[in-house]
Amino acid sequence: MKIAIVGASGAVGQEFLRVLDERNFPVDELVLFGSARSAGTDYTFRCKSVTVKELKHNDDFKGVDIAFTSAGAGTSKEFVDTITKYGAVMIDNSSAFRMDADVPLVVPEMNAEDAKNRPRGIIANPNCTTIQMVVALKPLEQLSHIKRVHVSTYQAASGAGAAAMAELEKQYKQIAKGETPTVEKFAYQLAYNLIPQVDVFTENGYTKEEMKMYHETRKIMHSDVEVSAMCVRVPSLRAHSEAIWIETERPISVEEVRTAFAKAEGVVVQDNPEKKEYPMPLFIAGKDPVYVGRIRKDISNPNGISFWCVGDQIKKGAALNAVQIAEYLIREKAI
Ligand SMILES: NC(=O)c1ccc[n+]([C@@H]2O[C@H](COP(=O)([O-])OP(=O)(O)OC[C@H]3O[C@@H](n4cnc5c(N)ncnc54)[C@H](OP(=O)(O)O)[C@@H]3O)[C@@H](O)[C@H]2O)c1
């Protein structure tokens, strides 16, 4: 297949190179795109050097089968016609089209089939915090309908891109040397801090990130579930963590939940309080599955279950999820 990556120099773009290789994805030809800033940069893929081209309105996407795009919503909106005009399937990591009625929003473990119905040739990859939560919610929804979710997120610096991750590392070094830390990518110094704001605020007092978790979860799960999120940026480098409380239609037991998680696709249970075993972002970074632990009954609600969930948001929350969508389409001969 001829594969394009748009935003190749970015945190997600670089992960695409690793994931495509790791999974032996059938790539006959790879083309990389970026802005004028990264055009001309060489990246190695399967021992061959590939040079980044500047993304322009031209015929560069002729013959491309799948375009993995991760260059921000503005770029996706501006270039969607150029990318799809010769039939390339655009699997987009930005928020540009996620809530459009004629664009499927897909987490393969949950709603892979939706990817087949793509009238505009676009498939949207959900927000990273939503992807890992939905992977964990799927087996529980099968036990009993989930009516309500409360979630508090602990989001790594790299969720805001490669430069944001570099800024956090730089801040720790600057502080250690007694210098004033550089603050450009976040509203405040993130080193030794937590910032209870991810993305901009909306009229109802929630941030856009929190409202994405509400709307996207409902669309992916085809559900009337109510989701109330509190999203917080934390000074870890990679992998997002989430404390999740769910309310189901009938009470479900911890044993049922454990068994359902253990059988679920893409989920690993790491839950042994006596041995201090639970998932942590430091150890989950770079891994494919979504990890769950601290599973318990919610003492404030007879129909409630609470657990902790950690996933690599650049991998399962972005590149891996998109590649899994493409693999599904190939398997189903739907491309
Ligand atoms: N980081 C995450 O954890 C994560 C997770 C899920 C989804 N996403 C989404 O994925 C997208 C990329 O995120 P990221 O974290 O990889 O950001 P990033 O590290 O800042 O990289 C941004 C990429 O976009 C490219 N780009 C920017 N403007 C462009 C333009 N006009 N034309 C062509 N390329 C352009 C950049 O190329 P240059 O180097 O040439 O500027 C760079 O390769 C965003 O929409 C983000 O919301 C990110």
The ligand as an ORCA input file, in Angstrom:
! r2SCAN-3c Opt
* xyz 0 1
  N       0.290     14.221     21.350
  C      -0.741     13.438     21.637
  O      -0.735     12.729     22.657
  C      -1.927     13.371     20.731
  C      -2.847     12.344     20.946
  C      -3.974     12.247     20.116
  C      -4.144     13.158     19.119
  N      -3.239     14.161     18.932
  C      -3.488     15.086     17.830
  O      -2.558     14.810     16.794
  C      -2.205     16.043     16.145
  C      -0.689     16.214     16.211
  O      -0.291     16.219     17.563
  P       1.238     16.099     18.007
  O       1.196     15.895     19.460
  O       1.960     15.132     17.148
  O       1.749     17.595     17.717
  P       3.233     18.117     17.423
  O       4.246     17.251     18.087
  O       3.205     19.554     17.778
  O       3.386     17.965     15.837
  C       2.603     18.700     14.937
  C       2.884     18.224     13.541
  O       2.024     18.918     12.627
  C       2.791     19.451     11.557
  N       2.164     20.657     11.020
  C       1.764     21.760     11.691
  N       1.247     22.678     10.831
  C       1.315     22.119      9.595
  C       0.952     22.555      8.296
  N       0.383     23.744      8.091
  N       1.186     21.730      7.255
  C       1.748     20.527      7.440
  N       2.124     20.049      8.644
  C       1.914     20.843      9.716
  C       4.135     19.756     12.189
  O       5.100     19.854     11.185
  P       6.326     20.901     11.297
  O       7.340     20.254     12.178
  O       6.757     21.050      9.888
  O       5.770     22.157     11.890
  C       4.308     18.529     13.080
  O       4.787     17.444     12.319
  C      -2.995     17.152     16.837
  O      -4.186     17.377     16.124
  C      -3.298     16.547     18.195
  O      -4.465     17.084     18.759
  C      -2.126     14.282     19.706
*
